[in-house]
Amino acid sequence: MNQWDERFSSKEYVYGTKPNVFLEEQLPLLEPGTILFACEGEGRNAVFAASLGWNVSAFDGSIEGQKKALKLAEEKGVTIDYRIGDATEIEYPAESFDCIVFIYAHFPANIRAGIHQKALGWLKPGGILIMEAFNPEQLPRTSGGPKDITMLYTPEMLMQDFEDVEDISISLESVTLDEGPLHQGKAEVIRMIAKK
């Protein structure tokens, strides 16, 4: 069993069932269309998007996460297309999404840029990419995130990974997380909105 299956195998939703706050602010500003959630875990963000009328696709490497996501979707009366796959291997048709979302999807340095580039290829011209992740200031905090500084994101990293986009806005924020038992308390995040 991989670490994520282990983490998601509890009955409880370890990151809660409510959407990420940044996503909750940003998504209603867009016209619903096709949307992809990368590394979607237990499905809280995908289910939220579906409730707003988006046509939702999602993927994750965890079967336990998928089970909980589909259960949550059923409880909320929405449908999501949730595939099991590794971010380095999964494929979607080019230019098939109006929006792609990465919420706390942290990758090792050697594969990060490749995954981000691949995702850009799946985005339609004019499409929007939404991201929230932890920045290096998060390292000493206990509110979540990898304990490997190379997996925490800086504005420079994201500017480089997404250098081909038409428009990009990146901010570093101090927030108080309240997302299930594993994301609680003060946190240092990086937020990005990019337009292809």
Secondary structure, 3 states (H helix, E strand, C coil): CCHHHHHHCCCCCCCCCCCCHHHHHHHHHCCCCEEEEECCCCCHHHHHHHHCCCEEEEEECCHHHHHHHHHHHHHHCCCCEEEECCCCCCCCCCCCEEEEEEECCCCCHHHHHHHHHHHHHHEEEEEEEEEEEECHHHCCCCCCCCCCHHHCCCHHHHHHHCCCCCEEEEEEEEEEEEECCCEEEEEEEEEEEEEC
